[in-house]
Amino acid sequence: MTITYTSEEGDAAMMNTLDNLPVTKNIAKIMREDGLNEKEVAKRAGYSEQEFKDMLGGNRIITVFDITKLCMALGVCENMLFK
């Protein structure tokens, strides 16, 4: 799923797109391997469970700041989400 940035995120980023799918697949894989559930990862990263579900479902853009928080919550480096 390709998500387009909205004007709320800045005019410079408006035309950029972010494909969440590879990142969300890797997050799900890490969660499975470590026996983590969505509620636990959301809490560790400082999101509501619904915000995290929206990220995984492609209904919320995953930003650079989100990547950092998610990596800390999962105990992995950023490269693990993009491999």
N, C-alpha and C positions, 0 to 999 in steps of 0.2 A: 504494500500500500504506500503510495506517495502522498505526502502531506505538504501543502503549500503554506508558507508563513503568511500571517495576516499583517495588515498595516500596524496593528497594535505592537508588533515586535520590531517595528522600525522600517522605514522606507527602504533602507539599504538591503535589508534581508527579505524584502517582500517577494522578490522573484526567485529566491532560493527554495529548493525543496529538500526534504529530509526523508530518507527511506528508513522508517523505524524497523522494518521487518528483520534484517540481519541482527540488529542489536537486541530486539525482543526475543528472537530465537535463542540467542546466546544467554540472555538473562534466564530464560526458562530452563535451558540446559543446566546452567550453574545451580539454579534452585533445585532441580531434580537431583543432581549429583550430591548436593549438600543437605537434602531433605528439608528444604525451607519452603514455607508457604507464602502466598501473596501478602497476607496480613502481617506476618513477621517482617518481611523485607520492607514493606511500606512503613511500618513503625520505625525500623532501624534507620531508614532513609529520611524520615520526617514528613512522610506523605500520609494522607488518608488512604484507606484501602481502595476507595473509589478512584482517587487520582492515579494510583499505581495501576489499577485495572485499566483505566483509560489509556495510560502509556502503553501497556502491553497489547491493548486492543487496537492501537493506532488512532485513538480518538483524542490524543494529546501529544503535542510535539515533545520529543525528548531533546532537551537542550544540552549544551556543554555542562552547565551547572548540574543538570539532572544526572548526567553521566558520572560526574565526580561523586555525587551523593550516593548513587546506586552502587558504584564500585566500593565505596566505603562500607555500605550496608552488606554487600556480598563478600567482602574481603578479597577482592581481586583488583588487578590493575586495569586501566582503561583499555589496553590492548586486548584483553580477554573478551571484551564486548564487541570488538570489531574483527575478530579473526574468522 
